[in-house]
Amino acid sequence: MTSPDKTPTTILLCDDHVVVRAGLLALLDSAPDIEVVGEAGTGEEAVALAAKLNPDVVLMDLQLGDGIDGVETTRRLTSADPGGSPHVLVLTTYDTDADITRAIEAGATGYLLKAERPEELFAAIHAAAQGRTTLSAPVASRVMANMRTPRPTLTDRERDILAQLAHGLGNREIAKALFISEATVKTHLGRIYDKLGVDTRAGAVAVAKEQRLLP
């Protein structure tokens, strides 16, 4: 439904689940001043349709199955034409620190969870069309918490060792790869564990990925 005296906000949906897209289409069709002009099931399709349809907002899921994910799609959409790129509003079930950070850094204007009420979604779409940021409450809380708690500072050597850990290498293999002694590897690992607040190799890799500390 569109007010006769107001231009509608145009939307391109991007979600790989057909049932989800159908539900969103039905929901948005009931919203005042919002018009869905297209739908995409893959990131590549979203990029192509956005160039053709020029929507005000792309409503973007993060997990898109095969092909590029929602973050990479967002990056391509927002960097394609700086003067006329659509705003991207993420709508997803995922709220990990890594997902939020990657989406925002890729250029997303807002980040909503699918548990939001319809009126919150409608308001966020209109805000995104104007370039205003909207975050679901849990997402905003995570962003603020991360700002208050800076990420650990690792040395270049510690980052190198973390990268080797992430590839599953043992101490001897890491020492050989980095041309250092096993004793030096153990020393660096101890410092890494202390900085990340973990006591296992798996824990160090998990925290490093969550906080985007890997090279």
Summary of the structure (lengths in Angstrom):
residues: 215
radius of gyration: 21.2
end to end distance: 48.3
largest distance: 74.2
contacts: 661
relative contact order: 0.10
helix: 52%
strand: 13%
